[in-house]
Structure formats: C-alpha cells, structure tokens
Amino acid sequence: RSPRNLGLSKKDVHNRVIDACAELDILHLLERETGSLSLGEKTLVAIAGLLAMNNEILILDGPEIGLDLWTKPQILKLLYKLKKKHTIVVSTNDIDILKMSDRIHVLWNGTIKATFSNFDEMKHALSKP
C-alpha cells in the first residue's frame, strides 16, 4: 500500500512524503534515483514510506540486513526513536534489535513458541539446560 492508495490528493501525498522525509532527515534523497541509493538509504526511504502512511503500527522485515557497520547503528537509533510514537513489529534475529525490544516472540514454523518481556529474560530462559 502507498499513500496514493488511500485516496489522498497529490498535494496531500506530497506533503506526507515531505514530512516523513524531513522527520528522518533524508529530504536530500528525494532528488536521487532509487537505484543510486545505498542499502541503508533504501532502508530509510522504506521507513519514510511507512511513516507517510500515518500508521500507528510499523511492520519491518529485517531492517538491519545487509547494512554496514556505520549505517546499522543509525537505523537502530531511528527505530528506538520511532518506538516512542509507534508500535514497531520487527522480524529479526539481530541481537541488537532484540536488546531494544519491549517484547520478544519466538516463532517456529509460524507458531509462537515463547514470549519474553525483554532480551535479558529471553537470554536467561534460553541459557537453562
């Protein structure tokens, strides 16, 4: 889905995109071709697209995958900032994202096998023989 699918006017879509890009400090990326963007920049653009939809819940699938050592901390910092205003659901196996999570569900074959309040609780439970 995109803001255009919501039946918004072109002006409203434009304003939402500008606002989302401004929030993420990526207005400069609007002038570039998508193919010229780095993976980290593409991740930021994708997150801006989610923000432009004005959803309370953001669903991300492996936002840290393929990011370099400089970009990954930026994305993690952004997710931490966004979780103050949004519910964020992330599919990941990245320890850094798990450490900042308020709730962790462990899935196996499409079924929730365990739920933890935080990373330390999960770590403690999984370290038991």
ABEGO torsion letter per residue (X at the ends): XBAAAAGBBAAAAAAAAAAAAAAAGAAAAAABBAAABBAAAAAAAAAAAAAAAGBABBBBBGAABGBBAAAAAAAAAAAAAAAAABBBBBBBABAAAAAABABBBBBBGGBBABBBABAAAAAAAAABX
